[in-house]
């Protein structure tokens, strides 16, 4: 329950302004404003939440997120016996902005030294890539007054797990760019076009924007559950194959094992090419229902 309350607090705070995870996007928005370019749909959606135009998106738990939380828990245990180190400490900017708050939830803060420790777990990046990818967020802590920032990373890929820890030096170029971007966003807030448009340039109705967001959340949940199912069913399949079991039953499920082997299927495309008239004789027409395809766009700033 404590974790749920904390997760809700983080989500609620994101409706009020920019947090550390928004750092890269803040830089990107500032660059768009400076160059007079239109904001991307992802940028607009984030700003629409802060502006109160859209609800806070529901958080979607993924396997990678769970591994990241587990890494944080492991790190927390290493800090036991150090009461000055507080987990999930909320830091706020000393400067006030007219249209939004600026804050961060530090994974760990040493209240005596002012050192922030940020934990990152990944299965696809080298540690150099981790540092590079999250550099804006790490510098965000310096912007909020951290005396030093330590990155603890765990790269878990290709059957190898490598931990790394290093102190990240302050980069004035980035912190000043963050401050400049925040000032520009605040200054231009009322002039920003936050309408979500479709490919043809027409503004989408709010209910469609909401439906698309819900579809994305549901699709991510389904994909996460499918990965989990595939992993667990593989464990069962291997055990049944190794133990010569063709069927197992329990109070809530029945599992049937089919060993690998050859199979055959009718080559309809081959028949159509070789004997198109015969294929046409046996081809039955049917009704096809309308449908949509839904593809989640990847975005580094999201």
MILUM-301867 format. One line per 5 residues: number of its first residue (from 1); their letters; for each residue x, y, z of N, C-alpha, C, CB. Coordinates in steps of 0.2 Angstrom, whole numbers, padded with zeros to 4 digits. Glycine has a CB too. Example, Ala and Ser with C-alpha at 12.3 -4.5 7.8 and 13.67 -1.06 7.14 Angstrom:
2
1	as	0066 -0028 0039 0062 -0022 0039 0066 -0016 0039 0057 -0022 0045 | 0064 -0011 0035 0068 -0005 0036 0064 0000 0039 0070 -0003 0029
END
This chain:
302
1	xxxxx	0004 -0006 0000 0000 0000 0000 0004 0006 0000 -0005 0000 0006 | 0010 0006 0004 0014 0012 0004 0017 0013 -0003 0020 0011 0009 | 0019 0008 -0007 0022 0009 -0013 0016 0012 -0018 0025 0002 -0016 | 0010 0009 -0017 0005 0012 -0022 0004 0019 -0020 -0002 0008 -0020 | 0004 0021 -0014 0003 0028 -0012 0008 0032 -0015 0002 0029 -0005
6	xxxxx	0014 0030 -0015 0020 0034 -0017 0020 0034 -0025 0027 0030 -0015 | 0018 0029 -0028 0017 0029 -0036 0012 0034 -0038 0016 0022 -0038 | 0006 0034 -0034 0001 0039 -0035 0003 0046 -0034 -0005 0038 -0031 | 0007 0047 -0029 0010 0054 -0028 0014 0056 -0034 0014 0054 -0021 | 0019 0052 -0036 0023 0053 -0042 0019 0055 -0048 0028 0048 -0043
11	xxxxx	0014 0051 -0049 0009 0052 -0055 0006 0059 -0054 0004 0047 -0056 | 0003 0060 -0048 0000 0066 -0047 0004 0073 -0048 -0004 0066 -0040 | 0010 0072 -0046 0015 0078 -0046 0016 0079 -0054 0021 0076 -0042 | 0016 0074 -0058 0018 0075 -0065 0012 0079 -0068 0018 0068 -0069 | 0006 0080 -0065 0001 0084 -0068 0002 0091 -0066 -0006 0082 -0065
16	xxxxx	0007 0093 -0062 0008 0100 -0060 0014 0103 -0063 0009 0100 -0052 | 0019 0098 -0066 0025 0101 -0069 0029 0096 -0071 0028 0106 -0064 | 0036 0098 -0072 0041 0094 -0075 0045 0091 -0070 0045 0098 -0080 | 0046 0084 -0070 0050 0080 -0066 0057 0078 -0069 0047 0074 -0063 | 0061 0075 -0066 0068 0073 -0068 0067 0069 -0075 0072 0069 -0063
21	xxxxx	0062 0064 -0075 0061 0060 -0081 0059 0064 -0087 0056 0055 -0080 | 0057 0071 -0086 0056 0075 -0092 0062 0079 -0095 0050 0080 -0090 | 0067 0078 -0091 0073 0082 -0093 0075 0083 -0100 0079 0080 -0089 | 0075 0077 -0104 0077 0077 -0111 0072 0080 -0115 0078 0069 -0113 | 0065 0079 -0113 0060 0082 -0117 0060 0090 -0116 0053 0079 -0114
26	xxxxx	0062 0092 -0110 0062 0099 -0109 0067 0102 -0113 0064 0101 -0101 | 0073 0099 -0114 0078 0102 -0119 0076 0102 -0126 0085 0097 -0118 | 0072 0096 -0128 0070 0096 -0135 0064 0101 -0136 0067 0089 -0136 | 0060 0102 -0131 0055 0107 -0132 0058 0114 -0133 0050 0107 -0126 | 0063 0116 -0128 0066 0122 -0129 0070 0123 -0136 0072 0122 -0123
31	xxxxx	0072 0118 -0138 0075 0118 -0145 0070 0120 -0150 0079 0112 -0147 | 0064 0116 -0150 0059 0117 -0155 0057 0125 -0154 0053 0113 -0153 | 0056 0127 -0148 0054 0134 -0148 0059 0139 -0151 0052 0136 -0140 | 0065 0138 -0149 0071 0142 -0152 0071 0142 -0159 0077 0140 -0149 | 0069 0136 -0162 0070 0136 -0170 0063 0137 -0173 0072 0129 -0172
36	xxxxx	0058 0139 -0169 0052 0141 -0172 0048 0135 -0175 0052 0146 -0177 | 0049 0129 -0172 0046 0122 -0175 0040 0120 -0171 0052 0117 -0176 | 0036 0117 -0174 0030 0114 -0171 0032 0108 -0166 0025 0112 -0176 | 0029 0108 -0160 0030 0103 -0155 0028 0096 -0158 0027 0105 -0149 | 0031 0091 -0156 0029 0084 -0158 0022 0082 -0154 0034 0079 -0157
41	xxxxx	0019 0077 -0156 0013 0075 -0153 0014 0073 -0146 0009 0069 -0156 | 0020 0070 -0145 0022 0067 -0138 0023 0073 -0133 0028 0063 -0138 | 0027 0078 -0136 0028 0084 -0132 0021 0088 -0130 0032 0089 -0136 | 0017 0088 -0135 0010 0091 -0134 0006 0087 -0128 0006 0092 -0140 | 0006 0081 -0129 0003 0077 -0124 0005 0078 -0117 0003 0070 -0126
46	xxxxx	0012 0079 -0116 0015 0080 -0109 0013 0087 -0107 0022 0079 -0110 | 0013 0092 -0111 0011 0098 -0109 0003 0099 -0108 0013 0103 -0114 | -0001 0095 -0111 -0008 0095 -0110 -0010 0093 -0103 -0011 0091 -0116 | -0006 0088 -0101 -0007 0085 -0094 -0006 0091 -0089 -0003 0079 -0093 | 0000 0094 -0090 0002 0099 -0085 -0003 0105 -0086 0009 0102 -0087
51	xxxxx	-0006 0106 -0092 -0010 0112 -0093 -0017 0110 -0090 -0011 0114 -0100 | -0019 0104 -0088 -0025 0102 -0086 -0030 0100 -0091 -0028 0107 -0082 | -0027 0099 -0098 -0032 0098 -0103 -0033 0090 -0104 -0029 0100 -0110 | -0028 0086 -0101 -0029 0079 -0102 -0028 0076 -0095 -0024 0076 -0107 | -0031 0070 -0094 -0030 0067 -0087 -0023 0064 -0087 -0035 0061 -0086
56	xxxxx	-0020 0062 -0081 -0014 0059 -0080 -0014 0052 -0083 -0012 0059 -0073 | -0010 0050 -0088 -0010 0044 -0090 -0009 0038 -0085 -0004 0043 -0096 | -0012 0033 -0086 -0011 0027 -0081 -0004 0024 -0082 -0017 0022 -0082 | -0001 0023 -0077 0006 0019 -0077 0005 0012 -0079 0010 0020 -0071 | 0009 0010 -0084 0009 0003 -0086 0015 -0001 -0084 0008 0003 -0094
61	xxxxx	0014 -0006 -0079 0019 -0010 -0077 0022 -0014 -0082 0017 -0013 -0070 | 0028 -0014 -0083 0032 -0019 -0088 0037 -0023 -0084 0035 -0015 -0094 | 0039 -0028 -0087 0044 -0032 -0084 0051 -0028 -0082 0046 -0039 -0088 | 0053 -0024 -0087 0059 -0020 -0086 0058 -0015 -0080 0060 -0016 -0093 | 0052 -0013 -0080 0051 -0008 -0074 0051 -0012 -0067 0044 -0005 -0074
66	xxxxx	0048 -0018 -0067 0049 -0022 -0061 0056 -0024 -0059 0045 -0029 -0062 | 0060 -0025 -0065 0067 -0027 -0063 0071 -0020 -0061 0071 -0029 -0070 | 0069 -0015 -0063 0072 -0008 -0061 0070 -0007 -0054 0069 -0002 -0065 | 0064 -0009 -0052 0062 -0008 -0045 0065 -0013 -0040 0054 -0009 -0044 | 0067 -0019 -0043 0070 -0024 -0039 0077 -0021 -0038 0070 -0031 -0042
71	xxxxx	0080 -0018 -0043 0087 -0016 -0042 0087 -0010 -0037 0090 -0013 -0049 | 0082 -0006 -0037 0082 -0001 -0032 0081 -0004 -0025 0076 0004 -0033 | 0077 -0009 -0024 0076 -0012 -0018 0083 -0015 -0015 0071 -0018 -0018 | 0087 -0018 -0020 0093 -0021 -0018 0098 -0015 -0016 0096 -0024 -0024 | 0098 -0009 -0019 0102 -0004 -0018 0100 -0001 -0011 0101 0002 -0023
76	xxxxx	0093 -0001 -0009 0091 0002 -0003 0094 -0002 0003 0083 0002 -0003 | 0094 -0009 0002 0097 -0013 0007 0104 -0012 0008 0096 -0021 0005 | 0108 -0010 0003 0115 -0008 0004 0116 -0001 0008 0118 -0007 -0003 | 0110 0002 0008 0111 0009 0012 0108 0008 0019 0107 0014 0009 | 0106 0002 0021 0103 0001 0028 0109 0002 0033 0101 -0006 0029
81	xxxxx	0107 0006 0038 0112 0008 0043 0114 0015 0042 0118 0003 0043 | 0112 0018 0037 0113 0025 0035 0107 0029 0035 0117 0026 0029 | 0105 0031 0041 0098 0035 0042 0098 0041 0038 0097 0036 0049 | 0104 0044 0037 0104 0051 0033 0102 0050 0026 0111 0054 0034 | 0102 0043 0023 0101 0042 0016 0093 0041 0016 0105 0036 0013
86	xxxxx	0090 0045 0012 0082 0044 0012 0080 0042 0005 0079 0051 0014 | 0076 0038 0004 0073 0035 -0002 0068 0039 -0005 0071 0028 -0002 | 0068 0040 -0012 0062 0044 -0015 0061 0051 -0012 0056 0040 -0015 | 0066 0055 -0012 0066 0061 -0009 0064 0066 -0014 0073 0064 -0005 | 0059 0070 -0013 0056 0075 -0018 0060 0082 -0017 0049 0076 -0017
91	xxxxx	0063 0083 -0023 0067 0090 -0023 0063 0095 -0027 0074 0088 -0026 | 0063 0101 -0026 0060 0106 -0029 0064 0112 -0031 0054 0109 -0025 | 0063 0115 -0037 0067 0121 -0039 0066 0127 -0035 0065 0122 -0046 | 0071 0130 -0033 0071 0136 -0029 0067 0142 -0033 0078 0139 -0027 | 0068 0142 -0040 0065 0147 -0044 0057 0145 -0045 0068 0148 -0051
96	xxxxx	0053 0150 -0045 0046 0148 -0046 0044 0150 -0054 0041 0153 -0042 | 0040 0146 -0057 0038 0147 -0064 0030 0148 -0063 0040 0141 -0068 | 0028 0152 -0068 0021 0154 -0068 0016 0148 -0070 0020 0160 -0073 | 0018 0144 -0074 0013 0139 -0077 0015 0132 -0075 0014 0139 -0084 | 0020 0131 -0071 0022 0124 -0069 0027 0123 -0064 0024 0120 -0075
101	xxxxx	0027 0118 -0060 0032 0116 -0055 0038 0113 -0058 0029 0112 -0049 | 0043 0113 -0055 0049 0109 -0057 0052 0105 -0051 0055 0114 -0060 | 0053 0099 -0052 0054 0095 -0046 0058 0088 -0049 0048 0093 -0042 | 0060 0084 -0044 0062 0078 -0045 0061 0073 -0039 0070 0078 -0047 | 0060 0067 -0041 0060 0062 -0035 0067 0058 -0035 0054 0057 -0036
106	xxxxx	0071 0060 -0031 0078 0056 -0031 0077 0049 -0028 0083 0060 -0027 | 0080 0044 -0032 0080 0038 -0029 0083 0037 -0022 0084 0033 -0034 | 0088 0041 -0021 0091 0041 -0014 0095 0048 -0013 0096 0035 -0013 | 0094 0051 -0008 0097 0057 -0006 0100 0057 0001 0092 0063 -0006 | 0107 0058 0001 0111 0059 0007 0109 0066 0010 0118 0057 0006
111	xxxxx	0105 0066 0015 0104 0073 0018 0109 0077 0021 0098 0072 0023 | 0115 0073 0022 0121 0076 0025 0125 0079 0020 0124 0071 0030 | 0126 0075 0015 0131 0078 0010 0128 0081 0003 0135 0072 0007 | 0121 0080 0003 0117 0082 -0003 0119 0078 -0009 0120 0089 -0004 | 0121 0072 -0009 0122 0068 -0014 0116 0064 -0016 0128 0063 -0013
116	xxxxx	0115 0064 -0023 0109 0060 -0025 0112 0054 -0029 0105 0064 -0031 | 0109 0048 -0027 0110 0042 -0031 0104 0040 -0035 0112 0036 -0026 | 0106 0039 -0042 0101 0037 -0046 0102 0030 -0049 0100 0042 -0052 | 0097 0026 -0049 0098 0019 -0051 0095 0018 -0058 0095 0014 -0046 | 0098 0014 -0062 0096 0013 -0069 0097 0005 -0070 0099 0017 -0074
121	xxxxx	0092 0002 -0072 0093 -0005 -0074 0091 -0006 -0082 0088 -0010 -0070 | 0095 -0009 -0086 0093 -0010 -0093 0095 -0017 -0095 0096 -0004 -0097 | 0092 -0019 -0100 0094 -0026 -0103 0097 -0025 -0110 0088 -0031 -0104 | 0097 -0019 -0113 0099 -0017 -0120 0105 -0013 -0121 0093 -0015 -0124 | 0107 -0009 -0116 0112 -0004 -0117 0118 -0005 -0113 0109 0003 -0114
126	xxxxx	0124 -0003 -0116 0130 -0003 -0112 0130 0003 -0107 0136 -0002 -0116 | 0134 0002 -0102 0134 0008 -0097 0135 0014 -0100 0139 0006 -0091 | 0140 0015 -0105 0141 0021 -0108 0135 0024 -0111 0146 0021 -0113 | 0131 0020 -0114 0124 0022 -0117 0119 0024 -0111 0121 0016 -0121 | 0119 0020 -0106 0115 0022 -0100 0117 0029 -0098 0116 0017 -0094
131	xxxxx	0123 0031 -0097 0125 0037 -0095 0123 0042 -0100 0133 0037 -0094 | 0124 0041 -0106 0122 0046 -0111 0115 0047 -0112 0125 0043 -0118 | 0111 0041 -0111 0104 0042 -0112 0101 0046 -0107 0101 0035 -0112 | 0103 0045 -0100 0100 0049 -0095 0104 0055 -0092 0100 0044 -0089 | 0109 0057 -0096 0113 0063 -0094 0109 0069 -0092 0118 0064 -0099
136	xxxxx	0104 0070 -0096 0099 0076 -0095 0096 0076 -0088 0094 0077 -0100 | 0094 0070 -0087 0090 0068 -0080 0095 0069 -0074 0087 0062 -0080 | 0101 0067 -0075 0107 0067 -0070 0108 0074 -0069 0113 0063 -0072 | 0109 0078 -0074 0111 0085 -0073 0105 0089 -0070 0112 0088 -0080 | 0099 0087 -0071 0093 0090 -0068 0093 0090 -0061 0086 0086 -0070
141	xxxxx	0096 0085 -0058 0097 0085 -0050 0102 0091 -0048 0100 0078 -0048 | 0107 0092 -0052 0112 0097 -0051 0108 0104 -0051 0118 0097 -0056 | 0104 0104 -0056 0100 0111 -0057 0096 0112 -0051 0095 0110 -0063 | 0093 0107 -0048 0089 0107 -0042 0093 0108 -0035 0084 0101 -0041 | 0100 0108 -0036 0104 0109 -0030 0108 0103 -0027 0100 0112 -0025
146	xxxxx	0108 0098 -0030 0112 0092 -0028 0119 0094 -0028 0111 0086 -0032 | 0123 0092 -0023 0130 0093 -0022 0134 0089 -0027 0133 0093 -0015 | 0132 0082 -0027 0135 0078 -0032 0129 0072 -0034 0141 0074 -0028 | 0131 0069 -0039 0126 0064 -0042 0130 0058 -0044 0122 0067 -0048 | 0127 0052 -0041 0130 0046 -0042 0126 0041 -0046 0132 0042 -0035
151	xxxxx	0128 0038 -0052 0124 0034 -0056 0126 0027 -0054 0125 0036 -0063 | 0121 0023 -0052 0122 0016 -0051 0118 0012 -0056 0120 0013 -0044 | 0122 0009 -0061 0118 0005 -0066 0119 -0002 -0066 0121 0008 -0073 | 0115 -0006 -0069 0115 -0013 -0070 0113 -0014 -0077 0111 -0017 -0065 | 0118 -0017 -0081 0116 -0019 -0088 0116 -0027 -0087 0122 -0017 -0092
156	xxxxx	0110 -0029 -0089 0108 -0036 -0089 0106 -0038 -0096 0102 -0038 -0084 | 0111 -0041 -0100 0110 -0042 -0107 0114 -0048 -0109 0111 -0036 -0111 | 0112 -0052 -0114 0115 -0058 -0117 0118 -0063 -0111 0121 -0055 -0121 | 0114 -0064 -0106 0116 -0068 -0101 0121 -0066 -0096 0119 -0074 -0104 | 0123 -0059 -0097 0128 -0056 -0092 0125 -0051 -0088 0134 -0054 -0096
161	xxxxx	0127 -0050 -0082 0124 -0045 -0078 0130 -0041 -0075 0120 -0047 -0072 | 0131 -0034 -0077 0137 -0030 -0075 0134 -0024 -0071 0141 -0028 -0081 | 0137 -0023 -0065 0135 -0017 -0061 0141 -0012 -0062 0134 -0019 -0054 | 0139 -0006 -0062 0143 0000 -0062 0141 0005 -0058 0144 0002 -0070 | 0146 0009 -0055 0144 0015 -0051 0149 0020 -0052 0144 0013 -0043
166	xxxxx	0147 0026 -0054 0152 0032 -0055 0148 0038 -0053 0154 0032 -0062 | 0153 0043 -0051 0150 0050 -0049 0150 0054 -0056 0155 0053 -0044 | 0144 0057 -0057 0143 0061 -0063 0145 0068 -0062 0136 0060 -0066 | 0149 0071 -0066 0151 0078 -0064 0146 0082 -0067 0158 0079 -0068 | 0146 0088 -0064 0141 0093 -0066 0143 0096 -0073 0140 0099 -0061
171	xxxxx	0138 0097 -0077 0140 0100 -0084 0136 0106 -0085 0138 0094 -0090 | 0139 0112 -0084 0135 0118 -0084 0132 0119 -0090 0140 0124 -0082 | 0135 0117 -0096 0132 0118 -0102 0124 0115 -0102 0136 0115 -0108 | 0124 0109 -0099 0117 0106 -0099 0113 0109 -0094 0118 0098 -0098 | 0115 0110 -0088 0111 0113 -0083 0108 0120 -0085 0114 0114 -0076
176	xxxxx	0113 0124 -0088 0110 0131 -0091 0105 0130 -0097 0117 0135 -0093 | 0106 0125 -0101 0102 0124 -0106 0095 0122 -0103 0104 0118 -0111 | 0095 0118 -0098 0089 0116 -0095 0085 0122 -0092 0090 0111 -0089 | 0089 0126 -0089 0086 0132 -0086 0083 0137 -0091 0091 0136 -0081 | 0087 0137 -0097 0085 0142 -0102 0078 0139 -0105 0090 0142 -0107
181	xxxxx	0078 0132 -0106 0072 0129 -0109 0066 0130 -0105 0073 0122 -0110 | 0067 0129 -0098 0061 0130 -0094 0059 0137 -0094 0063 0128 -0087 | 0063 0142 -0094 0061 0149 -0095 0057 0150 -0101 0067 0154 -0094 | 0060 0147 -0107 0057 0149 -0113 0050 0145 -0113 0061 0146 -0119 | 0049 0139 -0111 0042 0136 -0110 0038 0140 -0106 0043 0129 -0108
186	xxxxx	0040 0143 -0101 0035 0147 -0096 0033 0153 -0100 0039 0148 -0090 | 0038 0156 -0103 0037 0163 -0107 0032 0162 -0112 0044 0165 -0109 | 0033 0156 -0116 0029 0155 -0122 0023 0151 -0121 0033 0152 -0128 | 0021 0149 -0115 0016 0145 -0113 0009 0146 -0117 0015 0144 -0106 | 0007 0152 -0116 0001 0154 -0119 0000 0154 -0126 -0001 0161 -0116
191	xxxxx	0006 0154 -0129 0007 0154 -0137 0008 0147 -0140 0012 0159 -0139 | 0009 0142 -0135 0010 0136 -0138 0004 0133 -0140 0013 0131 -0132 | 0004 0129 -0146 -0002 0126 -0149 -0002 0119 -0147 -0001 0126 -0157 | -0006 0117 -0142 -0006 0110 -0139 -0012 0106 -0142 -0007 0111 -0132 | -0014 0108 -0148 -0019 0104 -0151 -0016 0097 -0154 -0023 0108 -0157
196	xxxxx	-0019 0092 -0153 -0017 0085 -0155 -0021 0084 -0162 -0019 0079 -0150 | -0017 0084 -0167 -0020 0083 -0174 -0018 0076 -0177 -0017 0089 -0178 | -0022 0075 -0182 -0021 0068 -0186 -0016 0070 -0192 -0028 0065 -0188 | -0015 0065 -0196 -0010 0066 -0201 -0012 0071 -0206 -0009 0059 -0205 | -0019 0072 -0207 -0021 0076 -0212 -0021 0084 -0209 -0028 0075 -0214
201	xxxxx	-0020 0084 -0203 -0019 0091 -0200 -0026 0093 -0197 -0018 0096 -0206 | -0031 0089 -0196 -0037 0091 -0193 -0036 0089 -0186 -0043 0087 -0196 | -0039 0093 -0181 -0039 0092 -0174 -0043 0086 -0172 -0041 0099 -0170 | -0041 0082 -0168 -0045 0076 -0166 -0049 0078 -0160 -0040 0070 -0164 | -0055 0075 -0160 -0060 0076 -0154 -0057 0073 -0148 -0066 0073 -0156
206	xxxxx	-0058 0076 -0142 -0055 0074 -0136 -0056 0067 -0135 -0058 0078 -0130 | -0062 0064 -0136 -0064 0057 -0135 -0060 0052 -0139 -0071 0056 -0136 | -0058 0055 -0145 -0053 0050 -0149 -0046 0050 -0146 -0053 0053 -0157 | -0044 0056 -0144 -0037 0057 -0141 -0037 0052 -0135 -0036 0064 -0139 | -0042 0052 -0131 -0043 0048 -0125 -0043 0041 -0127 -0049 0050 -0121
211	xxxxx	-0047 0039 -0132 -0047 0032 -0134 -0041 0029 -0137 -0053 0031 -0140 | -0037 0033 -0140 -0030 0031 -0143 -0026 0030 -0137 -0027 0037 -0148 | -0026 0034 -0132 -0022 0034 -0126 -0023 0027 -0123 -0022 0040 -0121 | -0030 0026 -0122 -0032 0020 -0118 -0030 0013 -0122 -0040 0020 -0117 | -0030 0014 -0129 -0028 0008 -0133 -0021 0007 -0132 -0030 0010 -0141
216	xxxxx	-0017 0012 -0132 -0010 0011 -0131 -0008 0008 -0124 -0006 0018 -0131 | -0012 0010 -0119 -0011 0007 -0112 -0012 0000 -0112 -0015 0011 -0107 | -0018 -0002 -0115 -0021 -0008 -0116 -0016 -0013 -0120 -0028 -0009 -0119 | -0013 -0010 -0125 -0009 -0014 -0130 -0002 -0016 -0126 -0008 -0011 -0136 | 0000 -0011 -0122 0006 -0012 -0119 0005 -0017 -0113 0009 -0005 -0116
221	xxxxx	-0001 -0017 -0110 -0002 -0022 -0105 -0003 -0029 -0108 -0008 -0020 -0101 | -0006 -0029 -0113 -0007 -0036 -0117 0000 -0039 -0119 -0011 -0035 -0123 | 0004 -0034 -0122 0011 -0037 -0124 0015 -0039 -0118 0015 -0031 -0128 | 0015 -0035 -0112 0018 -0037 -0106 0016 -0044 -0103 0018 -0032 -0101 | 0009 -0045 -0103 0006 -0051 -0101 0008 -0057 -0106 -0001 -0050 -0100
226	xxxxx	0008 -0055 -0112 0010 -0061 -0117 0017 -0063 -0116 0009 -0058 -0124 | 0022 -0058 -0115 0029 -0060 -0113 0029 -0064 -0107 0033 -0054 -0113 | 0026 -0062 -0102 0026 -0066 -0096 0023 -0073 -0097 0022 -0062 -0090 | 0017 -0074 -0101 0014 -0080 -0102 0019 -0085 -0106 0008 -0079 -0106 | 0023 -0082 -0111 0027 -0086 -0115 0033 -0088 -0111 0030 -0081 -0121
231	xxxxx	0036 -0084 -0106 0041 -0086 -0102 0039 -0092 -0097 0044 -0080 -0097 | 0033 -0091 -0094 0031 -0096 -0089 0029 -0103 -0093 0025 -0094 -0085 | 0026 -0102 -0099 0024 -0108 -0102 0030 -0112 -0105 0019 -0106 -0108 | 0035 -0108 -0106 0041 -0112 -0108 0044 -0116 -0103 0047 -0106 -0111 | 0043 -0114 -0097 0046 -0118 -0091 0042 -0124 -0090 0045 -0113 -0084
236	xxxxx	0035 -0124 -0091 0031 -0129 -0091 0032 -0134 -0096 0023 -0127 -0091 | 0033 -0131 -0103 0034 -0136 -0109 0041 -0140 -0108 0034 -0131 -0115 | 0046 -0136 -0106 0052 -0140 -0105 0052 -0145 -0100 0058 -0135 -0103 | 0048 -0144 -0094 0048 -0149 -0089 0044 -0155 -0091 0044 -0146 -0082 | 0038 -0154 -0095 0034 -0159 -0097 0038 -0163 -0102 0028 -0157 -0100
241	xxxxx	0042 -0160 -0107 0046 -0164 -0112 0051 -0168 -0109 0049 -0159 -0117 | 0054 -0165 -0104 0060 -0169 -0100 0057 -0175 -0096 0064 -0164 -0096 | 0051 -0174 -0094 0048 -0179 -0089 0043 -0184 -0093 0045 -0176 -0083 | 0043 -0183 -0100 0038 -0188 -0103 0031 -0187 -0101 0040 -0195 -0102 | 0029 -0181 -0099 0022 -0180 -0097 0018 -0177 -0103 0022 -0175 -0091
246	xxxxx	0012 -0180 -0105 0008 -0177 -0110 0002 -0173 -0108 0005 -0183 -0114 | 0001 -0173 -0101 -0005 -0170 -0099 -0004 -0169 -0091 -0011 -0173 -0100 | -0005 -0163 -0089 -0005 -0162 -0081 -0012 -0158 -0080 0001 -0158 -0079 | -0014 -0159 -0074 -0021 -0156 -0072 -0020 -0153 -0065 -0027 -0160 -0072 | -0023 -0148 -0063 -0023 -0145 -0057 -0030 -0142 -0055 -0018 -0139 -0056
251	xxxxx	-0031 -0139 -0050 -0038 -0137 -0048 -0040 -0131 -0053 -0038 -0134 -0041 | -0036 -0128 -0056 -0038 -0122 -0060 -0035 -0122 -0067 -0035 -0116 -0057 | -0032 -0127 -0069 -0030 -0128 -0076 -0028 -0135 -0078 -0024 -0123 -0077 | -0028 -0136 -0085 -0026 -0142 -0088 -0021 -0140 -0094 -0032 -0146 -0091 | -0015 -0143 -0094 -0010 -0142 -0098 -0009 -0148 -0102 -0004 -0139 -0095
256	xxxxx	-0009 -0147 -0109 -0007 -0153 -0114 -0001 -0152 -0117 -0013 -0154 -0118 | 0003 -0156 -0117 0010 -0156 -0121 0010 -0159 -0128 0016 -0159 -0116 | 0012 -0155 -0133 0013 -0158 -0139 0020 -0157 -0141 0008 -0154 -0145 | 0023 -0163 -0143 0030 -0163 -0144 0032 -0160 -0151 0034 -0170 -0144 | 0038 -0157 -0152 0039 -0155 -0159 0039 -0160 -0164 0046 -0151 -0159
261	xxxxx	0038 -0158 -0170 0037 -0163 -0176 0036 -0160 -0182 0032 -0169 -0174 | 0035 -0164 -0187 0033 -0161 -0194 0025 -0159 -0194 0035 -0165 -0200 | 0024 -0155 -0199 0017 -0153 -0200 0016 -0152 -0207 0014 -0148 -0195 | 0009 -0152 -0209 0008 -0150 -0216 0002 -0145 -0216 0006 -0157 -0220 | 0002 -0141 -0222 -0003 -0137 -0223 -0004 -0136 -0230 -0001 -0130 -0220
266	xxxxx	-0010 -0134 -0232 -0012 -0133 -0239 -0010 -0127 -0241 -0020 -0134 -0239 | -0006 -0127 -0247 -0003 -0121 -0250 -0008 -0118 -0255 0003 -0123 -0254 | -0013 -0114 -0252 -0018 -0111 -0256 -0015 -0106 -0261 -0023 -0107 -0252 | -0009 -0102 -0259 -0006 -0097 -0264 -0003 -0101 -0270 -0001 -0093 -0260 | 0000 -0107 -0268 0003 -0111 -0274 -0002 -0114 -0279 0007 -0117 -0271
271	xxxxx	-0008 -0116 -0276 -0013 -0118 -0280 -0016 -0113 -0285 -0019 -0121 -0276 | -0017 -0107 -0282 -0019 -0101 -0286 -0015 -0099 -0291 -0020 -0095 -0281 | -0008 -0100 -0290 -0003 -0098 -0295 -0003 -0103 -0301 0004 -0097 -0292 | -0003 -0110 -0299 -0003 -0115 -0304 -0009 -0117 -0307 0000 -0122 -0300 | -0015 -0116 -0304 -0021 -0118 -0307 -0027 -0113 -0304 -0024 -0125 -0305
276	xxxxx	-0026 -0107 -0307 -0030 -0101 -0305 -0038 -0103 -0306 -0029 -0095 -0309 | -0040 -0106 -0311 -0047 -0107 -0312 -0050 -0112 -0307 -0048 -0110 -0319 | -0046 -0118 -0306 -0048 -0122 -0300 -0048 -0119 -0294 -0043 -0128 -0300 | -0043 -0115 -0292 -0043 -0111 -0286 -0050 -0106 -0285 -0037 -0107 -0285 | -0051 -0103 -0291 -0057 -0099 -0291 -0064 -0103 -0290 -0058 -0095 -0297
281	xxxxx	-0064 -0109 -0292 -0070 -0113 -0292 -0071 -0114 -0284 -0069 -0120 -0295 | -0066 -0115 -0280 -0067 -0117 -0273 -0066 -0111 -0268 -0062 -0123 -0272 | -0065 -0106 -0271 -0064 -0100 -0267 -0070 -0097 -0265 -0060 -0094 -0271 | -0072 -0097 -0258 -0078 -0094 -0256 -0077 -0087 -0253 -0080 -0099 -0250 | -0082 -0083 -0256 -0082 -0076 -0254 -0085 -0075 -0247 -0086 -0071 -0259
286	xxxxx	-0083 -0071 -0243 -0086 -0069 -0236 -0085 -0062 -0234 -0082 -0074 -0231 | -0089 -0060 -0229 -0089 -0053 -0227 -0083 -0052 -0222 -0096 -0052 -0223 | -0080 -0046 -0223 -0074 -0044 -0219 -0076 -0038 -0215 -0068 -0043 -0223 | -0076 -0039 -0208 -0077 -0033 -0204 -0072 -0028 -0204 -0078 -0036 -0197 | -0074 -0022 -0203 -0069 -0016 -0203 -0065 -0017 -0197 -0073 -0010 -0203
291	xxxxx	-0059 -0014 -0197 -0054 -0015 -0191 -0049 -0009 -0192 -0051 -0022 -0191 | -0045 -0008 -0187 -0040 -0004 -0187 -0033 -0008 -0185 -0041 0002 -0182 | -0028 -0005 -0187 -0021 -0008 -0184 -0019 -0002 -0179 -0016 -0009 -0190 | -0015 -0005 -0174 -0013 0000 -0169 -0006 -0001 -0168 -0017 -0001 -0162 | -0001 0003 -0169 0006 0003 -0169 0008 0008 -0164 0009 0003 -0176
296	xxxxx	0012 0006 -0159 0015 0011 -0154 0021 0014 -0157 0016 0007 -0147 | 0021 0020 -0157 0027 0024 -0160 0032 0024 -0154 0025 0031 -0162 | 0039 0022 -0156 0044 0023 -0151 0046 0030 -0151 0050 0018 -0153 | 0048 0033 -0145 0050 0040 -0145 0055 0040 -0139 0045 0045 -0144 | 0061 0043 -0140 0066 0043 -0135 0065 0048 -0129 0073 0045 -0138
301	xx	0060 0053 -0131 0059 0058 -0126 0052 0056 -0122 0058 0064 -0129 | 0049 0050 -0124 0043 0049 -0120 0044 0045 -0114 0039 0044 -0125
END
